[in-house]
Each structure stands twice: as C-alpha cells, then as structure tokens.
Amino acid sequence: MSSEIIRMFANAATAAKAAKELREEGYHDIFVVTPPTAADTPVSAIAAQIAQGRVLLADAKVYAKGVAAGHGLVTVHAPFGTGKVAEHILDSHGPIDSGMPKAASDRMWDEAAPLSSALMMPLLVDDPDPASRAMGIPPLTSDNCSLSAMIGMPLLTTSTMGDRGKLGIPFLSNNPTPLSSALGLPLLSKRQ
C-alpha cells in the first residue's frame, strides 16, 4: 500500500530538483510531467501523460491545465509509512496551487471505525450491524430481539407474569432435579 502525493511547481527546473531529492532519499516510484515543447499540445494529451503516473484521469485533467500553463508536476507513490517524509521534501521546494480542491487535513477520529480513521479511508458500509441486515434477522443487541421472536413463537414469560410463566411452571424451585421429579424418572447419578 502506498500514498499518492502530488505537487505542482512553478517551473520544470523546480519539479526536477524536488524529484531528484526524492530519489536521493530512496523513493523510486516518481513521475514528473513538465510543460510540452510544442505550444499547441492539447490539454487532453497532457492529462493522458499525467494519468500514466497512476493519477485518476479526472484529477489529471485538472493538473494538465497547470502543466499547459508552464508548471511542473511531481507525483510520488510513497510506501506505507513514508508519506510524511515525501510530503516534507516536496513542500520544501515551494509548491504552488495546483487547482485541485484541498482535502480536509483535520480529519476527525471515529472511534466506531478505528481502522478506517487510521488509514484515512471512507467506510465501506455505514451500518452498525450489516450481517444481521443481510441475513434478515434482528441484531442481538436490540431491545426487541429474542429467540422466540426469531423463530416466530410468543414469549413464555414477561415481566408482568410474576414468578410463573404461561405454562404455570415456577421459575425458581427448591427441587434440585425438577425434570426427573416432574416426569417421575430415577436419577442417573446420586451424590454421596
């Protein structure tokens, strides 16, 4: 996984210096686009060249306008954990506004989605219980969820019934073997 970092510079020479410093620091996945020599080069051709550096074509079209105006563009795909160093190197060469809208840099930490927050990625599913919704069963933590409701049977007891359920069997008993006693069966083992 890598971080894509793109900076626009006032001219091709500054872009080349920034790219050289990145290479000296050990970055290898660097792509530099400078103004074309032919003045009549279409912006779409410049955008296609920028897109070869693994930049989204929609973004490349915005960057291409700056390159067509004489600016240089540097794209680096920094390996995981090295993006801040690459940003510092590029920013030390005085980048200019590229025309791209600024991303929200002060992202809020979302305790409910720590991995997405740490990776600064959007949530894939904004549903607190997607598995239950997909299977068509209520979540286990909801107030109205019970085994009886899931299998379509009424509850045998409610809090208003007192100490006996609908079948009249007491909930609490002093009998240590209620099933054997009720059915008149002998115990399989006796404690000594």
Steps between C-alpha positions, in 0.01 A plus 500: 500500500636841409400863537464707185647847553475759222647850492501770230809722467548837333729356231657181368837570667348514850301182431821326388684608818216367719498168312881473531483548877228233524723255309794582729278424799422155354165551326474316169138539387528863381333648194583851369299683234638824359353744247503365144744648250227548241275791593200349323496175704140437611422493871347153453841366386666648809227347716562160342872534577423589864261204527789268404638579846196322651304821559125488452411641159251748650778638723753485215277731294517763777879465537545513121375859490785604729760306302370657177551841665870423552509333842665169594321213676655235724315187608653258749348178627657478845508157670285459811639705788723727290245745365573779750869502405411524130254781575768688696749467212250620241372783719857623561527585127213752511205338323232721350123459487413219261136590455382189686263556792676462834428177685383526860826470690348513848306176478313399810574170671200267489511263797241277332730448200860515624658322203330728248603802709862388526526434127297815421266295284123533475279233651396230258170445680348752739278247676556400863382144437530404131502124559162502675349716225641274227364183667165661583524443876493764770828591669575323826537827687164658419229532763239292317723209401439160648524141387121477517462796263754356254323163473151654508383373841348715773700561813435254780539770758491872544595711796132545589437126561661479842687183595327264252501485122207439264520126563460549878844361581681701766825663393673432832490167676649337808501165316853418373359258239183659363487311169556154653246577773238632256533197273538249784836373372785376718821700508790368295749589770465571867735715701634340812 
